Every structure is written in structure tokens, then in C-alpha cells.
Amino acid sequence: MSKSARLWVTYSKSAIGYSRDQKATVEALGLTRLHQTVEHADTPQIRGMIHKVQHLVKVAEAEKSA
């Protein structure tokens, strides 16, 4: 994990019917609409949030810009 590592997180499945804390985690990631993509730093905290809602999101590593 380097300092410049980035992750793209895409909201791929609705959180309707899931627990309140999972909905809050999706919102804390900055996701408000389906198919929305946000970019985050690759930190242990973000990885933990993604792990909690891994069934609702898709993750890709952002390419390094030159």
C-alpha cells in the first residue's frame, strides 16, 4: 500500500433491506446513487468499510497518473 494508491468504489447494489449500519457505511463512503463511483485513498479504514459492504459495491484500483 503506497501513499498514492487510490481505489475506485462503485455502488452496484441497493442497500434496501440491509441493516442500518451497512446503509450508513455506504453513505460514509460518499455513495448516494446506484452506479455512482467515488475515489478514495487506499487506507486500512477505507478497506474495512469496503469489506463491510463488499456485497453492495465493486472496487477497482485506480491507475497511477504520470
Buried (B, 14 or more C-beta within 10 A) or exposed (E): EEEEEBBBBBBBEEBEEBEEEBBBBBEEBEBEEEEEBBEBEBEEEBBEBBEBBEEBBBBEEBEEEE
